[in-house]
Amino acid sequence: MILLEDTHTHFRLRTTDIHDVSLILSYIHKLAVYEKLEHIMTATEETLRQSLFIDKRAEVIIAEYDEKPIGFALFFHNYSTFLGKANLYLEDLFIDPEFRNKGFGRVMFKYLAKLALERGCERFDWMCLNWNHPSISFYERLGAKPLSDWITFRLDHEGMKNLTK
């Protein structure tokens, strides 16, 4: 389904379905390479098919230019106990390098912010690697503020198994 279309710029956003699994996986791989983290990427078409389209754990939109994919965003809802509301959490957004600095990322963020408001969310959150200065500058130009007073912690799969022994 088309979510947003601008015939003047030939840009559109669309929802995804199970037939887009290989495209989604290709964008996750591109992002992993960009972030120098491809060595930890274990997603497969099957895990994405199950988690995105059967279990519905997250949503994905595709950005297209001249009807060809140029990027994606994967997001889901998290919850704030202090607000008593769900919020939108952007896990990943990636635009092919040749289509950056053309305003498409801004359009995607604007769409997601509007979606968050429509869904009654009070916040729209995401993380960024601390070395990714082009993205940090972009986010600040959007009006986003870094949360320097929070530290992200993680238990990986092995850590969870060890904890439950």
C-alpha positions as CSV (number, residue, x, y, z in Angstrom):
1,M,0.0,0.0,0.0
2,I,1.3,3.5,-0.9
3,L,1.7,5.6,2.3
4,L,3.0,8.8,0.7
5,E,3.6,9.8,-2.9
6,D,5.1,12.9,-4.5
7,T,4.8,12.7,-8.2
8,H,6.9,15.9,-8.6
9,T,10.0,14.2,-7.0
10,H,9.1,10.7,-8.1
11,F,9.4,9.6,-4.4
12,R,7.1,7.4,-2.5
13,L,6.8,5.4,0.7
14,R,5.0,2.1,0.8
15,T,4.2,-0.7,3.2
16,T,5.8,-4.1,2.9
17,D,4.4,-7.6,2.7
18,I,5.9,-11.1,2.9
19,H,7.1,-10.8,-0.7
20,D,9.5,-8.1,0.3
21,V,11.5,-10.3,2.7
22,S,14.6,-10.6,0.5
23,L,14.5,-6.8,-0.2
24,I,14.3,-6.1,3.6
25,L,17.2,-8.5,4.2
26,S,19.3,-6.8,1.6
27,Y,18.8,-3.4,3.3
28,I,19.6,-4.9,6.7
29,H,22.8,-6.3,5.1
30,K,23.7,-2.9,3.5
31,L,23.2,-1.2,6.9
32,A,25.3,-3.8,8.7
33,V,28.1,-3.2,6.2
34,Y,27.8,0.6,6.6
35,E,28.0,0.2,10.4
36,K,30.9,-2.3,10.1
37,L,28.8,-4.9,11.9
38,E,28.1,-7.4,9.2
39,H,30.1,-10.0,11.3
40,I,27.2,-10.0,13.9
41,M,24.3,-10.1,11.4
42,T,22.4,-13.4,11.6
43,A,19.0,-12.3,10.2
44,T,17.7,-14.6,7.4
45,E,14.7,-14.5,5.1
46,E,13.1,-17.1,7.3
47,T,13.7,-15.2,10.6
48,L,12.4,-12.0,9.0
49,R,9.3,-13.7,7.5
50,Q,8.5,-15.2,10.9
51,S,9.1,-12.1,13.1
52,L,7.8,-9.4,10.7
53,F,4.9,-11.0,8.9
54,I,3.7,-13.9,11.1
55,D,4.5,-12.7,14.6
56,K,4.2,-9.0,13.6
57,R,6.9,-7.9,15.9
58,A,7.9,-4.8,13.8
59,E,6.8,-2.9,10.7
60,V,8.9,-2.0,7.6
61,I,8.4,0.7,5.1
62,I,10.2,1.0,1.8
63,A,11.3,4.3,0.2
64,E,11.2,4.3,-3.6
65,Y,12.4,6.7,-6.3
66,D,11.1,6.2,-9.9
67,E,9.4,3.0,-8.5
68,K,12.8,1.5,-7.5
69,P,13.7,0.8,-3.8
70,I,16.2,3.3,-2.4
71,G,15.8,2.7,1.4
72,F,13.9,1.2,4.3
73,A,12.9,1.9,7.8
74,L,12.1,-0.8,10.5
75,F,10.2,0.3,13.6
76,F,8.0,-1.0,16.4
77,H,6.3,0.2,19.6
78,N,8.0,0.3,23.0
79,Y,6.4,1.5,26.2
80,S,7.0,4.2,28.7
81,T,5.7,3.4,32.2
82,F,6.3,7.1,33.2
83,L,4.0,8.3,30.4
84,G,1.7,5.3,30.5
85,K,1.8,5.1,26.7
86,A,3.4,3.3,23.8
87,N,6.0,5.1,21.8
88,L,7.5,4.6,18.4
89,Y,11.0,3.1,18.3
90,L,12.9,3.3,15.0
91,E,15.3,0.4,14.9
92,D,16.9,1.1,11.5
93,L,16.6,3.6,8.7
94,F,18.9,3.3,5.7
95,I,19.0,5.1,2.4
96,D,21.2,4.1,-0.5
97,P,24.3,6.4,-0.6
98,E,23.5,7.9,-4.0
99,F,20.1,9.0,-2.7
100,R,21.3,10.7,0.4
101,N,21.2,14.5,0.9
102,K,18.2,14.8,-1.3
103,G,15.6,15.2,1.5
104,F,14.3,11.6,1.3
105,G,15.5,10.8,4.9
106,R,13.7,13.9,6.2
107,V,10.5,12.8,4.5
108,M,10.8,9.4,6.0
109,F,11.3,10.8,9.5
110,K,8.4,13.2,9.0
111,Y,6.2,10.3,8.0
112,L,7.2,8.3,11.0
113,A,6.7,11.2,13.4
114,K,3.2,11.8,11.9
115,L,2.5,8.1,12.3
116,A,3.6,8.2,15.9
117,L,1.3,11.2,16.6
118,E,-1.6,9.4,14.9
119,R,-1.1,6.4,17.1
120,G,-1.1,8.4,20.2
121,C,2.6,8.2,20.9
122,E,4.4,10.8,23.1
123,R,7.9,10.0,21.9
124,F,9.8,8.8,18.8
125,D,13.1,7.3,19.8
126,W,16.1,5.7,18.1
127,M,19.8,5.1,18.7
128,C,22.8,6.1,16.7
129,L,26.4,4.9,16.8
130,N,28.6,7.5,18.4
131,W,31.0,7.6,15.4
132,N,28.3,8.3,12.9
133,H,28.7,12.1,12.7
134,P,26.8,12.6,9.5
135,S,23.7,10.9,11.0
136,I,24.1,12.7,14.3
137,S,24.2,16.1,12.5
138,F,21.1,15.1,10.4
139,Y,19.2,14.1,13.6
140,E,20.1,17.3,15.3
141,R,18.9,19.3,12.3
142,L,15.5,17.5,12.6
143,G,15.3,18.8,16.2
144,A,16.2,15.5,17.9
145,K,18.1,15.7,21.1
146,P,20.7,13.1,22.3
147,L,20.0,11.4,25.6
148,S,23.5,11.5,27.1
149,D,22.2,10.7,30.6
150,W,21.1,7.1,29.7
151,I,23.4,4.1,29.2
152,T,22.2,1.3,27.0
153,F,22.7,-2.1,28.5
154,R,22.2,-5.4,26.7
155,L,22.1,-9.1,27.5
156,D,23.0,-11.0,24.3
157,H,21.6,-14.5,23.7
158,E,24.5,-16.1,25.5
159,G,24.1,-13.7,28.4
160,M,20.4,-14.5,28.7
161,K,21.2,-18.2,28.8
162,N,23.9,-17.8,31.4
163,L,21.5,-15.6,33.5
164,T,18.8,-18.3,33.5
165,K,21.0,-21.2,34.6
